[in-house]
Amino acid sequence: MIKIFTQETLLRYVYNELPAKEQQEVEQALLHDADLATTCADLLQAQRTLNGLRTAPSARSTEAILQYARSFMRKN
Amino acid sequence: METMQPSDSALISFYIAGQESAFAQLLERHKARVFTTIQLIVRNPDVAEDLLQDTFIKAIHTMQSGRYNEEGKFSSWICRIAHNLAIDCFRREKRSPLVSLDTTSHTFNSLSLADEGAEAVLTREESHARLRDLIQQLPAAQKEVLVMRHYGDMSFQEIADATGVSINTALGRMRYALINLRKKIAAQPVFYDQNLYPRDAAPVRVQRIAG
């Protein structure tokens, strides 16, 4: 029997939010359904692209936060 | 051999008990995610730096006063604080969506020039700046889900709870956010480069299935 997966289910799959059983079902389907695999690959590609946007703050901000954390502990 | 990293929960306990280095670890672990969440909302690196500090100061006060609730993930909690502060700031300043984001001051913060050429780094940063602009153009509800899920490390259920919608609505918004981003990229061929949407998707598929 061919199981149809919604886009929402695939989204939860690529973000690792599916229960184990459903995750296995999707993975089984991916082996046999090229369209599903392509859709899934597109989502993973978008995910990877968005992950690339992550940027670090300046060292100055980080140090200011650490300084505050230290001084707050000493005051209390 | 890989060493075991203490959980966020353990680090919080150590910090409350007086261990300064535990907070430093916590900050190191989450600062990029929190900063990116803020930056995608306020679009001004200087304001984002200030709000990052405000976010962690708020967290310090909550943890040290014993009001930190152990339920839920620290990463989601801190990103929600950041998100709320950034939204408040955005509303106060009412910034125009057309204001361009100056990413040049951050180009060298998170990238190593030893690993790739300076030109490649700049090209990639330009592509990322364009993508950030496209994210700004998304409808607010879609942008909110995308930022919370991607940079706030919140699950779709947590986002649904935080925004007062069903999980299916949150998933739908995320789906449309990705569809709209793709459309915007496709509509502007200059954006369609290897840095934004590499054309060869096959290796990723294989990698995830294997995982």
Interface residues (C-beta under 8 A of the other chain):
Chain A: Q7 E8 L11 R12 V14 Y15 E17 E27 L30 L31 A37 T38 C40 A41 D42 L43 L44 Q45 A46 Q47 R48 T49 L50 N51 G52 L53 R54 T55 A56 P57 S58 A59 R60 S61 T62 A64 I65 L66 Y68 A69 R70 F72 M73 N76
Chain B: Y15 G18 E20 F23 A24 L27 K31 A32 R33 F35 T36 Q39 L40 A48 E49 L52 Q53 F56 I57 I60 H61 Q64 T103 S105 H106 N109 S110 R124 H128 L131 R132 L146 R149 H150 Y151 S155 F156 Q157 N168 L171 G172 M174 R175 L178 L181 R182 N195 L196 Y197 P198 A201 A202 V204 R205 R208 I209
